[in-house]
Amino acid sequence: MSENVNEMPGLDELGSLKGDMEVLQQELQKNHRIDQNLYIEYDVKRGLRDASGKGVLTGLTEISDVCAYKLINGRKVPSDGELYYQGVNVKDIVSGLNSVRYGFEETVYLLLFGKLPSSSELEHFLNVMFGLQELGGRFVRDVVMKASNSNIMNAMQRCVLTLYTYDDNPDEFSAENVLRQSLELINKLPLIAVYSYCSYRHFRRDESLMIRNPIKGLSLAENILQMLRPDGHYTELEAKVLDIALILHAEHGGGNNSTFTTHVVTSSGTDTYSAMAASIGSLKGPRHGGANLKVQNMFADIKAHLNNWEDDEEIAAYLLKLLNKEVFDKSGLIYGMGHAVYTLSDPREVILKEFAEKLAREKGMSDEFELYNRVEKLAGKLIMEKRQLAKNVCANVDFYSGFVYTMLGIPEELFTPIFAIARIPGWSAHRLEEILNAGKIIRPAYKYVGKHVGYIPIDER
């Protein structure tokens, strides 16, 4: 057995298996292709969407409302997007913060309990939150520090699943017990993410191991910044921008992939740790929570190939190359543009863009912000023309979030984990809603389109 617990023999080491594996891979490619015309013949709602791309209605929720249209004379007309948490417009939440220090914590309370807290309710809630912002030394040593890897989302999944072992009552399915578990996870996930990153830097990059503990009384946003920075210092604007970014990512309806995962897994009656680990796995995907990193990598490529960041013609020419699959990852996509629901605008992007501009001025990065702004203005029109779309294409929240995290000094490895930290209150609220409304196990149907064949003994094949 290898002495290094992070090493495990694979096909590269076991060369004798490589040829056999290639044969299996070829068989897989031959035998799992479904005729695409069958999806039309059987009216399959691929991705649980109808022919127009609208999500198929699969449940009811009171937690959040994602709005992209308005009714005018009985007709649905595209409008600027709006997002409501428990009936409260997110724009009003952000604009009402002013000098409020615990905006994300207030939002967590709103999502979980269905109302904004009074000052005394917030005080009690913060006491609970502060009391749960810790991980035992044994857990950090034996779980977080072991088997470190560069993908912090995987590390978070592993740690969340292992917390089951540290819970005296992990399987009880009552709303009261799930609320306790949810609050613990909301407060422990930031520590797991930051400590996992520190462990990765130490064991995989051979850098000094620095672990900063959370400070009681600081907001969750403030603690993330002070734990990540060697000197623990941050500006008031930095903390405010991260707080707002967390608020904007906290919830987005029951139909997004990771939240629907929460509903599906919860409906089976499984434990909270399994449900949250499944949702983290969903969010990890580049089509979901990993999109902001794709945007950052795309902009790095854009900057490397532009001579003049202020030349709209040069920018447009490069964006066309992206759409024509000639440059970057050759996917034909301009990342951060377009949304499944929003049409004219994504309200989260509108808000985050405003604070990205403020932070860019503080950081001396206004030129880079202006490049983002120019790409945003040009990309939507170019996509519509290239794809011959009638529906408007707007920038989504991922367009600026990676840029914001970069200005805050948050490493790329933590971009998607920050999204998970923000979204776990929303997942928790939906898990509680699923439990309290005692629905059936979620089981959509799949149409069998294969053949029925008889069994042939192995010596006759």
Order of alpha helices (4+ residues) and beta strands (2+ residues): alpha-alpha-beta-beta-beta-alpha-alpha-alpha-alpha-alpha-alpha-alpha-alpha-alpha-alpha-alpha-alpha-alpha-alpha-alpha
